[in-house]
């Protein structure tokens, strides 16, 4: 499966693409984010705006489905955005579900802009030409991301309910590019499962070489949400290493410094998660059992006065390799992986190949004892 030539990098050199990728990495570890993390104050919130999504991913952590229509209430969200600004926060990351399915999505994006927040939008990837045009024309859409884990139809069918969604995602990606949305601000996010790892090279070749991506934010499979019990989807430690090393081959070795993390530890230390029913927790990749408060009951200021230490991992005490890793200035391993695979969010990352205690597998029938 190949892309229309119109979508490709259009003459950019490998050196230019490598430099662009490095600049993106440096933004993840920028002085502003580092300062927020050091001071223990919130910089960004991941907002699960709705539970509804039409992508049909069988492994969805949020349990999003077409038939589920829980939305965060518009009135409360308008006040919530004001509360974010009052706390000095900088960015709203709109997710779901598919946030564009919220009936007042653009009203909320405009409100965020009005109070001085940047907008990052993570969709299903099924982006129409009209939606792509709106992303381009809006003055404050900083980045658009979507799950894109394979171009292999067989692998896709194993991981999704609707086979037609793959082509819809590829066309959606193309629509963004044709509308003129900058490649450097498009973030494909593959979910690293065992099936997708088997064909990772051709997928990353497609995304980087043909679509011109300079940023790939991997999420490693976690046995939670719709994926609970699907132990055969667990990637082995060897799978994880091969995938991330291939990303480094395509986009630069600097990405190896954050190993299995989506961004960097600075994000974890300066962001929190909001669920579609108002729950506030430290991380969208962790269990809803970790919700500490609800925005329908308390203001954001009150929530942080009571639970700020928990939400921003201020008292986290790392163990093992992650505590003294040479990359510790930007990485502390994925806390969600430690939580799901080991039941201890302070443990060393069980899916990091630099962790000498990591096992090849944990959940599969052939897992080591």
Buried (B, 14 or more C-beta within 10 A) or exposed (E): EEBEEEBBBEEEEEEEBBEBBBEBBEBBBEEEBBEBBEEBBBBBBBBBBBBBBBBBBBBBBBBBBBEBBBBBEBEEBBBBBBBBBEBEBBBBBBBBBBBBBBEBBEEBBBBBBEBEBBBBBBBBBBBEBEBBBBBBEBEEBBBBBBBBBBBBEEBBBBBBEBEEBBEBBBBBBBBBBBBEBBBBBBBBBBBBBBBBBBBBBEBBEBBBBBBBBBBBBBBBBBBBBBBEEBBEBBBBBEBBBBBBBBBBEBBBEBBBBBBBBBBBBBBBBBBBBBBBBBBBBBBBBBBBEBBBBBBEEBBBEEBBEEBBEBBBBEEBEBEBBBEEBEBBEBBBBBBBBBBBBBEEBBBBBBBBBBBEEBBEBBBBEEEEE
